[in-house]
Amino acid sequence: MLSGSCVSLLNLVSHDDYQVSNVMTVTPEFEIAHANNDRSNSGSDDVVSNSSSERRIIVANQLPIRASRDAETKKWTFEFDSDSLVLQLKDGFPSDTEVLYVGSLNADVEFSEQDDVVQTLLEKFRCVPTFIPTEVQNLFYHGFCKHYLWPIFHYMLPLSPSHGVRFELSQWLAYVLANKIFADKVTEVINPDEDYVWVHDYHLMILPTFLRKRFHRVKLGFFLHGPFPSSEIYRTIPVRDYILRAFLNCDLVGFHTFDYARHFLSCCSRMLGLDYESKRGYIGLDYYGRTVTIKILPVGIHMGQLESVLSLSETAKRVKELKEEYEGKIVILGVDDMDLFKGISLKFLAMGQLLEVHHDLRGRVVLVQILNPARSSGKDIQDVEDETKAIAMEINEKYGEPGYQPIVVINGPVSTPEKAAYYAIAECCVVNCVRDGMNLVPYTYTVCRQARVAFDKGLGLEDEVVRPQHSVIIVSEFIGCSPSLSGAIRVNPWNIDDVSVAMTSAIKMSEAEKHLRHEKHFKYISSHDVAYWARSFDQDLERACREHYRKRCWGVGFGLGFRIVALDPTFRKLSMQKIVSAYTQTQNRLILLDYDGTMMPQAAIDKTPSSKVISVLNYLCNDPNNIVFIVSGRDKDCLSKWFSPCEKLGLSAEHGYFTRWSRDSPWGTCGLYKDFDWKNIAEPVMAHYTEATDGSFIEQKESAMVWHHQEADPHFGSSQAKELLDHLESVLANEPVVVKRGQHIVEVKPQGVNKGIVVENLISTMRKEGKSPDFLLCIGDDRSDEDMFESIASSVSNPALPTISQVFACTVGQKPSMAKYYLDDTSEVINLLEGLTTASAATRI
């Protein structure tokens, strides 16, 4: 039962605010202005530092601080946690960079003490603590994070109440509230014009939306330290779109491996309809005019810190003790958290299989398993712990003997020097996770084995012949570090025989091969440490933010659906007032309109123009000062049928191959040679891809052929379109045609046919007839319409041609375009045309 105070806090994030729906209502607490540029670059009045030096704000669930309370004085004492990754990454920043940390303390601080703790942490450690109420913290961290998100991101679906925790609204609201608390703390200290903000891990996945809402040009990066699941898993999350859009509110999003990034990009494509591009080695997603860069780079370890631990006398002493304890034994080491996904029981079963098959290794091989404490609690953790103990006990009873235990389980916490000592004496390290984000255990193991010479000196062996450093790593295929460990033995952890064989290979491997594998790993690990990772991410974040002040920004959307629209300063919405004013002051008007996606929504099943569209077009055509054309890629028979009620409407079909000036005038062609023998080559190729791609079809036109794949699987359809494009370009290389890829299509059409030629011909004809246009309105929505916009821009800038005083090139949707104006959707296009009809009526009076 939640307390009254907890319920009050959760009410700040009400069910109505963040319900799972397409349109969300919001309270004033979370209201977001549609076009508010005033706050976008404003900072808080309570900024920690006004220094002009660069500053990085590192935001993570936990601060890199160890907190303890003195038993006698009851006062809090704090120290940096040198093992914390967010502390270690500071080494990758320039030396003059100020680093500020925002996160929670791993301690319960009374409300009356919080002000003193805040002041101490800020002054002495440059840390800003977030104090989350206990009940909210339990729902946020132990509920939504650890028992819902963590399993799903590791590919485990809650198929039944006994198999994971299902989505609960109260936990989600607590997650939102906790993220908002973090955002409030960042807001208190940020200088949005100067600071770079780096958010870490899945606990804070919607924090970017809160920050982007408050500071439209905030320089914001996010790194996910765990796996990102495939779209088939991720799409089961009820709030999936809100999380994806929060990622996209960042400037840079980082993943450990390409697989994780690929899954994220797949989700963006399948659920949000976004495609990515790769330019000069960078992957970018265009999101409402902003480019969200995707970074792929696995994290490393802190070499300096680990080497300092290895140089400690207590480490060398412990190495000596362990050498004596396991003298004559081959030590295989495992170091894992007590977690559902670490595959510990599978590792133990593989060890049992090894001993069952290889009698000669009984009494000689020991698997030492260090178990770090679980990061959360619950029945799933207890079940794993019970199973692990039972299997270890069974194997020890079956194969053990006096003075020998095949499996030695060490329950943590274990100190860093102690772990280093175990790493140093182990001949082999086994990381058998069934799913893990990165896992730096193999990296640490390799560096500790590299330090064996120093330990030999500590053991008094410096005068003996020193063996070259060597190590063997057995690593699961399903963890993030696997791709970077090219010398490791990769295994499927679910295949117990496979893991057992790998253990045997490691034991019996020659010294020379062990050395070669070790050298390969150490070279990579030592050069790709945590400083390298942080420096690379930081540099890419700076690069990703360079365009911030070159674009105009608007905030649109409500609640967690908020996003920024970033446009070129010259690219603006076409206002009714401006175009009506120009319309009423001109006499020779040319109006060019695309159809699909401009006059008719792309998603519409019935593409027949409505009576409203027909009425608007007729009204415009009846004005003697207007020439109105539909310029479409559709065939002439279709357009003739649809627009037969429009007597004076001009039509240009198949991208301008056919044109007529009115319903009763004949169709003319663009004058190109009418040889369509190339269709005999193209049709069989398209037919092959249609048969192989479910949901695709071929559209036959008189002058062109189009392969459509909008109903196919997005990824497969896109992949097939690329292959088809290459195939057609190859077989039609000597034909007078061009092969182009458009929105869900691949089209083959004669050379010299495009909508830009239509514009040139229409303007030229009007000028020859002494009616040089002084008003030009052109509206379109896709790539083919960009040819019209480009042609208009060329005509306007050509000093040899008569000036068109009023030009309005307008695209549908806010996106990069040659047009200078935009309208949001087809309904706004119709509304604009209706406004012009009203203006026409007024001018006739």
N, C-alpha and C positions, 0 to 999 in steps of 0.2 A: 504494500500500500504506500503510495507516494504521500509525502508530507505536504501541508498547505503551501509552504514556501517553495517547494519544488514545482508544484502545480502552477504557482503564480509565474515562475520563471518560464515554464514550458508554454504558458499562455502567450508569452511574447512572440512565440512562433506557433501560431494557432493552426488548427487543422485547415481552416479556410485559406490561410496564407500559402501553405505548401501542400495542398492536396494534389493527388496524382491525377492531373487533368491537363488538357491542352491549353486552356485559358485559366489563369489563376487570378483570384481577387486578392487584394492586399490591404493591410491596415496601414495607417500613416507611418507606423514604425518602420515598415519596409517599402514604402511607396517610392517608386523610381520615376523620375521625370523622363519624358520622351525626348526632350531636346534641351538639356541643361548644360551649357558649356561653362557656366560660372564656377561650378564646384570642381570641375574636372582637374584643375591643377592647383587647387587650394589645399593648403596643409593645415594641420592642427595648430592652435595657438600654443599648445604645450609641447613643442618640439624639443627633443633632448639636446640636439646639437645644431648650431647654425654654421658649423665649420664648412668651408668651401671644399675640403678634401672629400674624396669619394668615400661613400659609406655603403655597407651591405647589411641588410636586415635579414637575418636567418631565422625562419619560423619553423619550429618543429614541435611535435607533441610534448616532448620533454626537454627542459633546459639541460645544458651540459654541466650540471651542478649536482654535487652530493650534499645533502642536507642532513644534519643531525642535531639533536637537542642535548645540551649538557645536563647530565643527571642531577647535578647539584644546583647550578645556577638557573636551570630551566631556560637558558638562552639558546637561540639558534646559532649554529656555526655552519659555515659553507666553505666548500672548496670545489675547484674545477674537477670534472670527471674526465681524466685524460683518455679514457677509452671511448668517449663519445665521438661519433663521426662528425657531428655538426661543429664540434670544437676543432677537430683535426683539419677540417677543410679550410680553415683560416690560412693555412700555409700556402694555399694556392693563389691567394690574393696578393696584389702589390703591397709592398711593405708599409706604405703610408695609408693603407685603407683601414678605416674604422669599421669594426664589426659589432653589431648589436644583435643580441639573441632574444627572441620572444618564444615563450613556451611555458609549460606547467612544471611545477616542482614535484618531485616524487616524495611528497611529505604533506601531512595535513596541518595547515597553519590556521590557527584560530583567527577569526575576523578581527579581533582587537589587536592582533600582532601584524596584520598584513601590511599596514602602512610602513612600519619599521623595516619589515623584510624587503618591501619594494625599494625603499631608499638604499638599504645596504647592498642589495643585488645590483642596482643600477650604478651606484658609485664605485663599487669595488670590482664588479664582474661584468659590467655592461650588459646585464640581463634584465629583461622585463617579464616578470611572472604573470601568468594568467591563473586566476583562482576560480576554478569551476566547482560549484556546489557538489557535495559528495554524491547525492542521488542522481544529479545530472551526469556526473562523471561515470557512475556505474552503468547508466543507460547508454551513454555515449561510447565509452571505451570498452568495458566488459561486455556490453550488449551489442550495439551496432557494429563496432569495429572488429572485436575479436571473435564474436560468435556468429556474426552474419557476413560482414564483408570479407574477413580473412579466409573462411572456408570457400566462399564463392570465387574469390580471386585466385584460390589454389585449386579450382576446378571441382569442388565438392558441393553439389546442390542439396538443399534441404528437402529431399523427396518425401520424408515422413518426419513426424515429431521426434522420433528416436534417431534420426539421421540428420542432425544439424538443426539450426534455429531458423525459423521462417521470418520473413519481413514483418516487423511490428512498427506501427505508426509512432508509438511513444518513443521508441529508440531512434527512429529517424528524426523526429522533432528535437530530441536531445542532441543528436549529431549536428543538426542545423544550428541549434543554440550555442553549442560549444564552439563551432566555427565562427559564429558571430562574435563571441567573446574574444576569440583570438583576433578577429578583424578590428574590434574596438581597441585592443591594446596596440596593434600596429598603427592604427589611426592616431593614437596619442603621441607617437614618436616619429612618424614618418615625415620627411621632407620630400614630397612627391616629385618635385622638379629635379632632384639630385640623386635620391637613394635608389638602390636596386634591391628588390625583395626576392628572396629565394625561399620557397615553401617546400617542405619535405613530407612526403609519404601520404599514405591513404587515409590517415586520420583527419587530414585537412583538405580533402579533395574539392570541397565547395567554397573554401576560403577565397580563391581567386575571384569568384563572382562578387562577393561582398566588397573586396578591395577595388575591383574594376568599377563597380557601381559608384564608389565614393570618389575615386580618382581615375578619371577616364584615361589618362596617359601614364598611369603607374607602370614602372619598369618591373615586370613580373615574370619570374621563372618558377617552374615546378618540377620536382624529380620524384618519380615513383620508385621506391626501393624494393618493391615486390613484383611479382608477375602481373601482367594484365591478361585476363582470360580471353579466349576466343569469343567471337560474337555470339555463338550459340549458347555460351554460358552467360556472358554479360547481359544479353538481352532479357534474361529472366528477372533482372532487378527492376522492381516497379518504378524506381526513381532514376532510371538509367539516363534519360535525356538531360536531367538537371546536372548529373555528374559529368557527362560528356561536355556539356556547354560550359561548365566551370573550368574544365581543362582548357577549353578553347578561349577562355577569357585571359589566358596567359600569353606571353610573348614567346616563351620557349618551354617545351615540355620534354623532359628527359626520361629515357628508359635504359635499362641495363643491356638489353639485347634487341636485335632486329625483330625477333619473334614477338616480343612484347609490343614493340612499336607497330608491327604489322597488324596485330590484333586490334590495337587502338584505332588505327587508320581504317580497318575493316568495319569497325563499329560506327565510326563517323560516316562512312560511305553508306552502310546499310540502314542506319537509323536516322541520319540527318541529311543524307544525300550529298555529302561533301566528297570531292575528289582531291587527291594530293598530286603535287608535282615535285620532281627532283631537279634542282638547278645547281650546277657546279658543286655537287656533292652534298647539298643541303636538301632535306625534305621539307616542303612547306604546304600548309593547308590555307586556302583563302577562305576567310570567315568574315563576311560582311565588310570587305575592303581591307581587313587586317590580315597579315600573313603570320600564321602561327607556325613557328619552326619546330621540327621534331629532332631531338638530339639522341643519338645512340652511343653510349659509352659506359662500360662497366666501371663501378667504383673500385678503388684500390685500397691498400692498407697504408698505415703510417709507418714508413720504414724507420725513421729516426727514433720513434717511440719504442718500436719493437727491438731495435738494436740496443737501445739503452737498457731494456729489460734483460736482454741476453748478456749484457756486460756485467750485470749484478753478481756479486759473489754468492748470494743466496741461490741464484739460478744455477750457477756452476756446481754449488754444493749439492743441490737437489738432483742434478743430473748424475752426479757421482753415486748418490744413494740409490737412484733408480737403476743405474747400470749394475750395481751390485745385487739389487733385488731381483732383477730379471736376467741375470747372467746366464748365458747359455740358451736363452729364449729369443724367439723372433717376435717382436712386439708389433702388432697391428693396432692402430689408434683410431678411435672415433670420438669426435667432440660435437655434441648436438644439444640444442634446447629440448626439454621435454615437451614435445609437440606432436600433433597428429600426423604431420606431413614429413617428418624427418626420416621415416623408414627404419627406425631403430630395431624393431622386432624382425623385419625382413633381413637386416644385417646379421642379427643373431642366428636366424635360421640358416643363412648362408655359411656362417661359421660352423654350425653343427653339421651341415652337409660336407664341408671341407674335411672335418675330422672323421666323418663316417666313411668317406671315400679313401682318404689318405691316412692309413694307420701309422705310417712313419712320422707323421707330423704331430701325433698325439704326444703331449708332454713337452713339445717344443714350441708350439705357437700359442700366443696369448693375445686375445682381443681385449684391449683396455678401452672401456667406454666411459667418457666423462659426460655426465648429464648436467647441463645448466638448468637452473630452476625454470619452471614454466612461467610465461609472462602473463598468463591468465589462469582462471580456475573454472572447473565445471566437470560434468560427468564425462565428457569426451577425453579430457586430460587424465582423469582418474582411470578410465578404461585403458588408455595407452600405457599408463604407468603399471597397472596390474598385469597387462599382457606382457610387457617387457620383462618384469620381474619373473613371471612364470616361465617364460621361455629360457631366460638366463639360468634359472634354477634347474630346469630340466636338463639342459645341455651340460651344466657343471656336474650334476649327479651322474649323468651317463658317461661322460668322458673324463671327468676329473679324477684325481688321485691324491694321496697325501702330499702336500707341498705344491700342488699344481691345480689351478683353476683355469679352464679355457677362456672364460669370460669374466673379466674383473669390472664391476660397475662402480664408478665413483660418483656419488651424488654431490652436486655442487651446492653453493657456489665454490669454485676453485679459483685461487689467486692467479694472476697473470704469470708470475714467475713459475708457479707450479705447472701451469699448462705448457709454458715454454719448455720446461724440462721434459715433459712427456713427449712433446713434439720432437725434441732433439734426439730422443732414444728410439723413436719408432721407425722401423724399416719401411712401413707402408701406412698411408692414411686413407681411410674409407669414408667417403661422403655419399650416403645412400638415399638421399631425400627423394620422396616420390613427387615432390613439387616444392621449389624454393626460388625466391627472387634472385639472390646473388650467391650468398654463402662464401665468406672469406676464409674459412678454415683451411682450404688447400693452399692459399697464399701464405698464411701464417706458418703453416707446416713447412713450406719450402724455404722460407727465410730462416726458420729455426734450424733446419737441417744444414743450411749454408754455414751456420755458425759453429758447426761441429768441431772445427779445428781449435777454436778458442776453448771449447769445453774439454777437448783432449788435453790441452795445456793445463787446465784446471784439475784434470785427473792425473797429472804427472806423466803424460804420455808424449810430451813434446819431442823427445829424442827418438821415438820410434818412427817407423815409416808411416807417414800420414796417408790414409786412403783418400782419394778424391771424393768431394762431396757427392752424395747421391740420395735419391729419394724416389718413391713410387706413389702415385696418386691414383686411387680408384674413385671415379666420380660418376654420379648419376647423369643420365642424358637430360634430365628434367630440371636442371638448376642453371641459374644465370651465368655462373663462372665456367661452365662446361665448354662453350665455344672458344674461350681464351686459353684453355689448357690443352694445347695441341699435343702434348706429350703424355697426357693422362690415359688411363685405360677406362674408356667410357662403357657404362653398363646400364641395362634396364633393371632398376631395382626390384621390379615385380617378378623378374626371372631369377629365382634363387639359385638355380644351377649356374646361370651366367655369372652372377656375383661370386659364387664359390670358385668357379674356374678362374676368374680374374684375381682372386686372392691367391690361388695356387701359382698363377703366372708371376705375380709380384714377388712371391717368396722365392721362386726358383729362377728369377731373372738374373742375367749376368751382371756383374759389377759395372762393366763398360756401358751396357744399355741403361742401367739405372743412372749413371753419371750423365749420359747424353740427355735423357729425359729431364733430369734435374736442371741441367744448364739451360735448356730451352725455357723451362718455366721461370727460373730465377731471372733470366735476362728480361723477360716480359714483365714480371711482377715488380722488379726493382725500378723499371723505367715508367711503369704505369701505376704509380702510387696514388694516394689520396690527393696529394697536392696537384699532380698532373690532371686528375679528374676534375677537381674544383676549378683549376685555372682554365681548362678547356671549356667547362660549362659557363664560367664567368665571361670569357671572351665571346662566346656565342650569344650570351644574353645581351651583352653590349651591342653586338652586331644586329641582333633581332630588334633592338629598340631604336635604331638610328632614324627610322622613318616617322617617329612619333609626332614630331612637330612640323612635319611636312604635309599633314593631312588635317582636315576638319573632322571633329568627332562628335557624334550624337549618342546618347544612351537611349536604347529602345527596349521594350519588353518589361514584364512585371516579375517580381519575386526572383526565383532562381532561374527564370528564363531570360534574365537581363543579359544584354550584350551591347557592344559598342559598334556603331557603324562608322567606319573611317573612309573618308572620301577626299579626292583631290580638291584643293581649294576652289578650283574653277568649276567643279562638278556639283550642281545643285538641283534641287527639286524644281520642276517646272510649275510655276505658280499661275493660277487661273487669271489673276489680275494682269500680270505682265503680258501673257499671250493674247488676251482679249483686247488689251490696249493696242498692241501691234496689229492685230487682226482688223480692227475697225479703222485703222489709219492707212491701210494698203488696198490696192485695187486688183492686182494680178497674183492670185494665191495658188500655190501648188501644195497639195496635201498628200503625202505618201504614207500608207499604213500597211504594216505587216499584218498577217491574220492570226495564225496559231501562236499563242503565247502573248499576243498583243491585244487583239479584239476578242479572242476566245482563250480561256484558261487551258494550259497544257493538259491538265488532269481531266478535263471534261470528256465524257464518253461520247456524247452526241455533239459533233463539231458544227452542226448546222447553225448559221447565224440566227440569233433571236429576232423577234419582231422589233425590239428596241434598237438593236444594231442596224437593222434595215432602215428604220425610220430616221435615225441619226444620219446615216449615210445619204439618204435621199434628200434630207433637208440641206445638207452641205452641198450636194451636187446641184441642187436647184438654184443656188446662189450663182448668178452669171459671172461673178468675179473669181469663182473657185474652179480649179481642176483637181479632182479627187481620184486617187488610184489605190487599189489594193495590190501590193507587190508581194507575191507569195511563192513558195516553192511547190505548191500544189499544182496538179495538172489542170489544163484549161477546161476540160469537161466538168470537173468538180466545181470549179469557181463559177463557170457559166450557170450551172444549175442553182447553186446557192444564192447567187446575187442577181438572178433573173428579174426580181422586182425593182432593181436599181437601173433605170434606163440610162442615166447619164454617167454612171460610175465607170471609170477606166479600170482595166484588169491587166496585170502582168503576171503570167503563169510560168511555172518551172524556172524560177529565178531570172526571168526576163527573156527566155527563149521565145515565148509567145506574148504578144501585146495587142490589146485593142483599146480604143479610146472611149467607146460607149457600147451599150448592149447591141445596137443595130449595126455597128461597124464591123468589118471583117477582122479576123485575127491575122496579124502579121508576124513574121519571124525576124530574128536579129540579123538575117542575111548570111548566116554561116552555111557551109556546105552540108547538105542533108545526107550524110553517109552514116548510117547507124549499124554497120556491119560489126562494129566492136561489141554490140550487145550479144552476139553469138559466142563471144569469148567470155564476157563478164557473167552471163546468166548461169552457166554451169558451175562457176566458182561460187557465186552467191548461193546457189541451190545447195551446194555441198555444206556450206557453213550454216544454212538454215536448217538442214536436216540434223546437223550436229549440235545445234543450239536451241534448246526448247524455249519457246516464247518469241522467237524471231520470225520475221517474214520479209518478203520482197515486195516493194511497190514499183510497178511498171509505169513509167511515164513515156510520152512520145519522144522526148529528147534525152531522158535520163533514166537511171535505175537507182533505187534506194533500198538499202538493207537496214531494217529497223530492229533494234534489240531492247526497246524500253520495257518490254514485258519479260525479258529474260532475267536470270540471276544477275545482280549488278556487277559482281566481280567477274563472273564467267563471261557475261555479255561484253563487258569492256575489254577483257582479254581477247575474246574472239574478234571483236571489232578491230583491234590493233593488228591481229594476224591477217584478217581479211584485207585491211588497208595495204599491208606489205605485199600480200599475194596479188591483189589487183594491180598495184603499181608495177609489179614485175611483169605480169602477162600483158598489160596494156601499155607498156613502155613506148611502143612504136605507133600507137593510135592517137588521133587528135582529140584526146579527152583528158580531163583532170579527175583525180580521185581525191575526195575530201572527206574528212571525218567531222561530223557535227554532233549535236546533242542527241545521243542515243541512235545515231545513224552513221552509215558509210554510204556516200553518194558518188556515182560516176556520171559526169555530164560533159558536154562538148567544151572544148577550150574557148575562152573568151566570153563565157556566159556567166554573169553574176549580177546581183542587184545593183551594184555600183554603175554598171553600164546602162541599166534602166534609167537611173537618175540623170546621167549625162545626156541620154537620148531625149528624155522628156524636157529637160531644161533647154536643150538645143532647139527642139521643135517649137517650143513656146517663143523663143527669141526670134526664130525665123518668121514666125507669124506676127511679129511686132508686139508680143505680149510678154516681154521679159519679166520673169517673176520678181516681185519685190517682197514677197512673203513665202517662206518655205518651212513647212512643218513635216518632219519625218519621224515616225515612231516605229521601233522594232525591238526585238528581245533577244535574238541569238546571234551566232557567229556570222551567218549569212547577211544579217542586217548591218553588221559592222562595215561591209563593203559600201553600203549606202552612205553611212556616216563619213567614211574616208573620202568618198567621191565628193560629198558636200563640202568637206573641209578643203579639198583641193580647189574646188570651184570658187569658194569664197576667197581663198588666198591668192588666186591667180589675177594679177593686175590687168592682164589683157582682156579679161571678160567683164561684162557689165556687173555692177555691184548688186547683190541681193541684200537689201537693207535689213530685213528681219529674217533671221535663220534660227530655227529651233530643231536641232537634232536631239532626239530623246530616246533613251533606252528604258526598258521595263525591268525594274529591279535595281537595287543599289549594288553595282558591281563595276569593275574596271571596264571602260568603254571609250571609243572614239567620240561618243556623243558628249555634249556639254551639260545635258539635263537628264533627269530621270523621273519616272513615276513608279510608284511602288508595285502596282498590279494592274490587271486588266480592267478592274472596276474603276480605277482612277483614270484610265485611258478613256473609257466611255463617258465618265463624268466631264472630263476635259472637252471632249467633242460635243457633248450636250451644251456646255458653256459657249462653244463657238456657234452652235446653231442659234442660241439665244441672241448672241451678238449679231448674227446675220439678220435675224428678224428685226432687231433694233435699227440696223442701218438702212433697212428698206422703208421704214416709216418716214 
